[in-house]
Amino acid sequence: MRIGLAIGDVTGVGPEVALKAVAAESGKDNTEYVFIGDAQIVQKFNRKMRRPLPLKNFSEGERRGRFVIANPSGKPLPARLPAGSPVAAEAAMAALREGAKRCLRGELAALVTAPVNKEAIIRAGYRNFVGQTEYLSGLAGAKRTAMMLLGHDDQGRWLRVALATIHISIKTVSRKLTAEKISLAVELAAGACRDLQLPRARIAVTGLNPHAGEGGEFGDEEIKTISPAVAALRKRGFDVIGPLSGDTVFYYALRGDFDAVVAMYHDQGLAPLKAVAFDTGINWTLGLPFIRTSPDHGTAYDIAGKNVANPSSMIAAIRLAKQLAKNRA
């Protein structure tokens, strides 16, 4: 099995957590790892490791080692770049494109992506960039995708949250929320449960408004959009219930009543997920023609380069990528 790691924004913690995570996982199996990004920067962080990995550059023969660096640009980055540099942002995008292309060609079993900075990417010229999920969907020509965040607490209890809408403003959620988007998120969440080889795929759908609208007292999105979508899904055979109040549904999901929750907007789903699994959260893009996971944290410029970044979320992302690849194989 060969896993690609796009190292993200090199002025952030991406290279560090990628190396630490691979070092932690390398003794568990024979997985091969391809670090996609600037070779000099990866090697610089590798030298700071307590036990450096035996990294080889692509030019030395990609097939000869378990730990390989592939630089998509072929040119080294400047030695010192300020946090959020447009140069670093462009390099992060090049690594992301390269990883996706290798997956689409069948060279990689999965792609794990390190954090990037959206503001820096937009400043670098990608005016329409919304997020890695949307960008990878565009590269793959995948029009039916969704974001799932998942993680477990210290008792091993999992939350799995798929989003009906992703990176849009709160004031536009009601207008852009449709039955089609809710149905897609439920369908993909159910498929994710099967990919994880769970014994069932019981999905809870949240309401949009407080108390799921209180029968129309606090809004009518539940009556007009969410309830009809859930009813149609149940007729098609999905084990789905909703709309349920967003202030209680995650409690029941955590205790095991549901296998996944479909939330109506970004923070409705991610706030409880991060409260439960801040260090183990994983972002999984559902609906792509290849496996893509990532840690559920940002570039953390304030600690970048200090060798103190916690790799737990990246370790979890790599483990999920390997699990999914094995299940599909």
N, C-alpha and C positions, 0 to 999 in steps of 0.2 A: 504494500500500500504506500502510495506517495501523496503527501499532503503539502499544499502550497501555503505559505504565509506571506501575505502582502504586508510589509512592515509599517505602512501608514506614514504619518507625519514624523520625519526623523528628528524634528525639534521637540517632539513630545516623548512619551514613554513607550511608544510602539516597539522599537527595536529591542529595548531592554526587557519588556514583558514577554516578547516573542522568544527571545533566547532563554530566559529563565524558565518559561513554560516547557519548551522543548527539552531542556536539560532535565527537568523534573519528570518528563514523560519518556525519555529516550530509553530507559532501562526496562520499561514494561513490555515492550514488543519490538518488532523489527521494522516499524514504520520508517519510511524515508521522508525527509523534510527538505523542501526547497524554500529558502528565504528569498523573497522577491523584492529587490530594492538595491540601494547603493552598497557595494561590497565593502568599501573602506569604512563606512559608518558601522555596518554590521560587525566587521572584524574589530573595530575599536571597542564596541560594547562587549564583544566576546572576550577580549583580553581582560576586561574587568571582572569577569566571572570567576568564582572560586575554582570551578572546574571547567575551563573553556572547552567548547565543542570542537571536534576536528573538522572545521569548515573547509570546504574546497570551493573555488570559483568555478563557474560554469565552463570557462575556457579550459580548465584542467580536466574536463571530462565528467559530465553530469552523472553518468551512469556508474561512476567508480566509488561513490561514497553515499553514506546515509544523510549527510548534512551538506547541502549545496547552496551557494549563493548565485542567483541569477539577476543581473542588473539589466533591466529592460532598455535603458538609455545607452548603455555601453560607455558612458562618461561619468567620472567621479563628481560628486557634489563638492562645493566648497567646504573646507574643513570646519568653518564656523558660520553658522546661520542663526539669525535671531528667531525667537519663538514666533511661530505663525508666518514664517517667511513664504512669499509666493513661490520661490524656487523649491522649497520643501513641499509645498502644496502640489506643484506640478509633478514632482517626483512621486508623490503619494498616488496621484491619479494614474501615472504611467505604470506603477506597480499593480494597481487595481485592474487596469486594462489587461496587463500581461497575465495576471492570475486568471482572469475570466477566460481569456483566449486559450490558455493551456487546459483549463477545465473543459471547454467546449471541444477542444481537439482530443480529449480523452487522455491527456498526459498526466492529469492530476485526479485523484479520487475525490478531493474536496479542496475548498479554498477557505482559509481562515484569515480574516482581515483585521489588522490593527487599527487603532483610532486615527481619524483624520479631523481636521478643523474646517467646518463648512465655510466660515467667514473667510479664512485664508484661501480656500479653493475658489470662492467667488471672486476674490481680489485678484487671483491668478488668471482670471479670464473665463471661468466656467459660470457664466451668468445665470444659467438655468439649473445649476446644481442644487438639489434638494437634500439628498442623502445617498449613502452608499447603496442602500436597498433599491432606490429608484434608478440609480445610475447602472447598477448591474442588471436590473430588469431590462433597461433599454439596450444595453450591449447584447443581451441574450435574446432580445426580441420576445420577451415573456410579458404578456399583457395581463395575466391572471396571477399576481403575486401578492403576498401579504407578509407583514412582519410579525414574528412570534418572539416573545421574550420568555425565558424560562430559567428557573433556578430553584435551589432548595435551601431550607433553613438548617439550623444546627441539629435538628432531629431527623433530617433526611426527608422532610415533607416537601413536595414539589408544588410550585405554581407554574402554570403554563398559560400565557396570555397572548392571544392574537388580537390585532387591531383592525377595526373596520375602516378607520381613517388614520393617516399617519402624520405627516409633517405639514399641517395646515393650522391657521389661527383658530382660536376658540370661537371667534365671532362668525366663522364660516362653517363650523362643523354641522350645524343644523341644516344649512342649505345644501351641503355636499354629501351628507349622509343619505344613502339610498338603500333600498331593499337588496339591490344587486351587490353592493359592497358588503353588506351584512352576510348575505348568502355565501359570497366568495370566502369571507373570513371563516365562516363555519365549516364550509367544505374543506378548506385547506387545513384547518385545525383538526378536523376528523382524520384527514390523511396523515397529518403529523403524528397523531396517536398510533396509527397503523405503522408508520415508519419506525416509531419507537418500540413497536411490538407490545403495546399495552393491551391488556385483555379486553378493554372496551374503549369507546370514544364518546363519553358523555359530556356534552358541551353546554355551558351556561352562557346566556347572552345578557349583558347588562342593559339597563335603561339608560337614557341620555340625561334625564332630569332627576332632581332629588326625589327619592322614594318612587322611582320609575314613573314619575308624572302624576301620581295620586289620581288616577282616572281622568286625567286631562286638566286637573287643577293647576299644575305647574308646567304645562306644555303638552302638545298633542303628538310629538314625534313617536312616542310609544304606541299610540293608537293608530296613527296613519302609516307608519313606516316599519317599526321594529316588530310589533306583534304579527302583522301579516307576513313578514319575512320568516319569522319563526314558525308560524303555522304552515307555510308552504314547505319549509324544510322538513317538518315532521311528516307531512304527507309523502315526501320523497324517501322517508325511511331513516332520517337522521335522528339520533338520540339527543335532542336539543330542547332546552327549556328557557323561557324568558318572555318578556324582559324582566329581570330581577334588579332590585335596588343595588346600585353600585357601592353603597356603604356597608353592605353585609355579604355580598356574594363571594368576595375573596376569602372571607373567614371559612365559609362552607367548602370552597375549593381547596383550601389549605388542609382541611381535615379529611379530604378525600371524597367528598360528595360528587365532585366534578373532576374530569380529567383535564379540561381546559376551559378558559373563559374567553369570550369574545367581548372586548371593550369597544366603546363607541369612539373614543378619541385617545390620543397619545398619553397624556398624563393620568387619565382615569385608570389605565391599565398599568403604566410603568411605576407610578408612585407606590402602590402596594407591593409590586414585584420587587422593587429596590429596597423597600422596608424589610422585606423578608429575606432577600438574597442579594444584598449589595455586593458582596465579594465573590459570589458564584453565578451571577447573572450572565445569561448568554443571549445574544441576538441571532436568530435563525431566520433566514429569508425563505419563506415557503413559496413553492410554485416555480422556482428556477429549474432549468434543465440540469443543474449541477448542485452539489451541496455547498452552501456558504454559511458559515457561522462567524461570530465575532464576539469579543468581550463587550460587556455592557457598561463601558465607562469611556471617558474622553481622553484627550491628549495629556492632561495633567501637566501643563507647562511648568507649574510651580515646583515640581519635584523632578522634572526631566534632567537626566545626566547625573543625578545624585546616587544612583544605584540603590534606591530605597522603594521603588515601585513594587506593589503587590501583584504577583502574576496569577493569582487564584482564578480570576475571571477568564484569563487567556487559557489557563490549564483546562478549565471547564469547557471552553469553546473547542479546544483541540480534542478533548475526550468525546464530546458530542459528535464532532465531525468524523472521528474514527468509528464511533458506534454506528452512525448512520451509513457510512461506507460499507462496514461489515454486514449490516442488515440488508442493504441493497444487493451486495454481492451474493 
